[in-house]
């Protein structure tokens, strides 16, 4: 770490010295992350070459979008990169939750049952499934889809024997790879493989669906390469590489992807329609950058975990821990520490650094949520961001960092903000 950073940013020299220690403690992890990025980068490059990406793929289309060459090539490139039969990659997925909703409604029918085998899903899916009290809003429950759930062990590990029993008679076994607003570990590909085997033991025909948000390119394998039938994610997270301005993907078995395409457009048309409006180039460029950008986000998270551990806070995962996504959770003990951390992260943003984040009632969340995110793309959590519901245990979930330099500075500015407010001592 360059000690002259405080000539540019007013960061206390003691924080810079702690930053040097954090870098030393995370050095081995950063080397591993680079090695993974090299493999994944080669995998993506080969997908581009094999599917003959060329400049005409960037042109896009209008209207119905019939015969859009770029759209068709993008689907093939993503499918190969993720090791799947087919993919549905579209800019008009407005979020990861939207893509997940399309997948669930695309695959499930009245009388079917889905079982979440990783506990309660992320907050924004509760209304999609029908776990809230509201009725008549078009949730899966309204359409007669039954819901079951297998809670996790207290340490966050899946209950494999219970999964085997719970999926009997069900159609979909649903896995949320990332932790959401919980302190359980994000699941590695090996964890997911064990869950797939447990589910298939109880029901050989079960469709295993994985919410892969925040997990793409974390490891050399994706869940689709260990038995998952369909994986879903957002392009303003890992898979868009900080370039894609919107969008999402559904990748997996060709028959399931086709059903999902009918839900996104309409039955009988599916993937054959949908203009791309010149968005193809950035989706392809984003995927091309993604392995290295994900590595930078992992490096930023590892650095943050070590720095805030040195400052006396509990962080998960640590730099040397198993990592299933780009997120590090920092337990900040109370609302005052939490909001100060977020204000510091915001000050380290390239966009809207002057804005003060405040908690507000976000759609889809039961509690007020504070979000620090000064990003080139609004809400892009592959860029440095931190967010949390205002509720115990007052942990913040920090993710992103499209460059390691900017991510590291943002983390140190979070520590500086807490120091300036007298919330930490050095």
Beta strands, then each sheet from edge to edge (+ up, - down):
strand 1: 86-90
strand 2: 113-116
strand 3: 146-149
strand 4: 172-176
strand 5: 207-211
strand 6: 230-234
strand 7: 248-252
strand 8: 314-316
strand 9: 328-331
strand 10: 369-372
strand 11: 385-389
strand 12: 395-399
sheet 1: 1+ 7- 6+ 5+ 4+ 2+ 3+
sheet 2: 8+ 9- 12+ 11- 10+
end
